[in-house]
Amino acid sequence: MKEKCSLCGQEIKLRYNPMEKWGIDGPLCGKCYSNKVNEHYPGDHIRVNKHLD
């Protein structure tokens, strides 16, 4: 059985762990993780795991 996101309940394709100060218990999907990053750290963010073609 696949893991579900702790916030939205969708199936997780790539698992992200929330930061402790966010107060979230359990894994996050990429969309919810990105939303939380933008919420807590406003500004532009560059993903370091993005594949360049």
Secondary structure, DSSP 8 states (H G I E B T S, - for coil): ---B-TTT--B-SS-B---GGGT--S-B-HHHHHHHHHHHS-S----TT----
